[in-house]
Amino acid sequence: MASPAKTKRGRRQGEPVSRDAVLAAAKERFAHDGYEKTTLRAIAKDARVDPSMVLYLFGSKADLFKESLRLIIDPTLLASAMAGEEGTIGERLVKQYLTIWEAPETASTMATMLQSATSNSDANEAFRTFMRNYVLTAVSGVIGGGEQARLRAMLAATSLVGTALMRYVMKVPPLATLPADDLARLLSPTVTRYLVADADELGLPSLDELEAVNALVQHHDTDDHQDDRHQ
């Protein structure tokens, strides 16, 4: 009697590669192993694709890390919460942000990824790019857009990311032991002030000053990129 045919595992030849499947596998790997220990080969194995396909789809491990962050911190959800009606704009943003950190299914993933961003230069740059291109763009768009709005969003982010680092990653008391509702109540006034207070009260630079600073930063980034290409 012929033995039953063994079922082949993996992706069938010609089956389309799902970008979402690779992202999902990457998110799980980064959450479990951290940035440094995660390899593209391991992600490819989890997603059942060839490692070359991962590079083709995302370009690099850092870019894959950046994109996988969007599965956890969805900028559109933050923007939607800000545009709601209940409470202040800062309160709505803080509550939505803390919900991500407090949820059991995302808390450990967030902590591991933030740890990676503070300990590895490539992960740090990917996190910075994610914040700048996705989160700050979405948040600043709700309050009118433009350079001053982006600066307001960045100031609000200092409170949110700093709180997350101290509470969820470093677990420093009493911040780490406060009930989430109390934490939201304490954070909201500061975040609201950054987002909507009068520009003169905050001491925000003028648009001309911000544009001049951005021009210098872009010039510096261009020089660094050219130096990297010649090394």
N, C-alpha and C positions, 0 to 999 in steps of 0.2 A: 504494500500500500504506500503510495507516494506521500511523503511528508508534506504538511500544509506549507504553502508559500509564506515566507516571512514578510511581514509588513515593513516596507521601507519608511524610515523616518526622515524628516527634512522636507524641504520645498521641492515640489515637482519641477522638472525642467520646463521652462517656458512660463511658469506661473509668475505673475507680476509681483515685484517686491513692494511691500507696503512700507511707505515712509513712517506711517503711524506705528507699525509693529516694531520697527527699529527704535523709534523714539521711546516707546513703552519699555522695551528691553533695556535701553540705556538708562532710563529713569530708575529702574529697579537696581541695575548694577551700581550706578553712582550712589544710590541710597544705601546699598548694602556694603560696598567695598570702599566708598570714597573715591575722589577723583584720581589720586595717584595710583592706587592699586587696580583701578578699572582699566581694562585693555579693550581695544576695538575688536580684537579676536574673540574675547569673551562675549561682548555685546552681539557680535555677528552669530556666534553659536546659539545664544539665547533666542535671537530673532530668526534663526535658521536661514541665514543668508551668507553669501561669501563675504569675507572681510573687505574685499575690494569694493563691493557694493556700498558698504557703509561709508567708505571714503568718497565714493562717487556722489552719494546723496548729501553728505554733510561737510565734506572737505577736511575736517580734522576732529580730533577728540574734543578740543576746546569749543568748537562750533556746535558739536553734538551736545555738549554739556549746557551750553547757552540755550539751545532750542528745547532741551528737555526740561529746563526750568519753567517753560511756559505751560507745561502740563500740571505744575503745582501752583504757581502764581500766575493766574490768568489775568493779564492787564485789563481785559474787557470787563471782567467781573468787578474789579476795583473801580473802574470808571462808572459802571452801572450803579454801583452802590453809592458813589458820590452824587450821582444825579437824582437820587431818591428824594423823598420829601420828609421822612421822619427824622427828627433831631437835626443837629448841625452837620455841615458837610464833613467836618473833621471827625465827628462822632461816627458817621456812616462809614468813612474810610477805615478808621481804627477798628471798628467792629468786624468789618469784612476781612481785614488783614489778620486780626487775632483769631478769627474763625479758622483760617488756614493752619495756623500754628497749633491751635487747640484740638483740631480734629485728629483722632487716633490714626487715620489712614494716611495722613500727610505730615504729622508732627516730626517723626523720626527722619523722614526723607528731607524735610526742610533743614533740620539741625545738621545732618551730615553734609548737605550741600553748602550750607553757610560756613561750616567748619572748613570745608575744602577751599572755599573762596578766600578764607583768611590765612590759609597755610600754604597755598600753591599759587605761583605767579600766573600760570596759564589759566587756572580756574578763576583767579581773581580778575583777570582781564575779561574773561567770558562773562562773569557776573556783572562787572562794570558795564559791559556792552549791553547785556540784557536789561539792566536798570535804565541805561541811557536811551536805548532804541525802542524799548517796549513799554516799561512801566512809567518812566517819566513822560514819555510822549502821550500815553493814554491819560495819565492824571492831569498833566498840564492842559490837555485839550478840553477837559471839563471846565477849567477856570479861564478859558479864553485863548489859550495858546500863546506863543511868542516866548522871547527869552526870559522876561520877568516871570512868566508863569512856570517855565521850566525850573528857574531858580527856586520859586516857591515850592514846587513839587519836590525838589532835592532837599530843601530844608525840612519838609515834612518827613521825607524818607530817613533823615538822620535820626529822628525820634523813633521811627518804626523799626528800622534795622538795628539801631543801637539797643533798643529794648529787647528785640528778639535775641540778640547776641548775649546780653546779660541774663535774660530770663530762661531761655530755652537751650542755649549752648553751654554757657559758663555756669548757669544755675546759681546765680548769686542771690542770697536772701537779703532783704525781705522781698525783693522784686520777683524772685522765682516762686514764692509761696502765696502771693496775692491772688485772690479770686479774679478771674478774667474780667468780670463786670466792674470790679473796683479799678483794675488796671485801665480799662477802656475809659472810665470816668476821669481818671487822672491824666491820661494822655490826650484826650479829645480837645480840651481848650488850647493846648499848645499847637497841635496839628491844625486846628481851625484857624488860629491866628496866622500861622505861616501861609495858609492857603488863601485867606480872604482879607486880612487886615490891610489897612491903608499902607501904601508903599512907603510913604514918608515915615510912618510910625515904625515900620520894620527897618527902615534905613536901607532899602534896596538900592543898588546902583542904578543909574539911568540906563536907558536902552543903548545909548552910544557907548557907555562904559562897558556894558556887557558884550556888545558886539566886538569891541576892541580886544577884550579878554579872550573871547572865542576865537578870534583870528589868530592870536598868539598861540593858543592851545592847538589849533589845527596845524599851524606851521611847525610846532614842536613835534606833533604826532607824525607829520610827513617826514621830518628829518630823521626821527627814530626808525620809521619804516625803511627809509633808504639806507640807513646804517645797518639794519638787520639784513638787507639784501646783499650788502657788500661783505658781510662777515663770512 
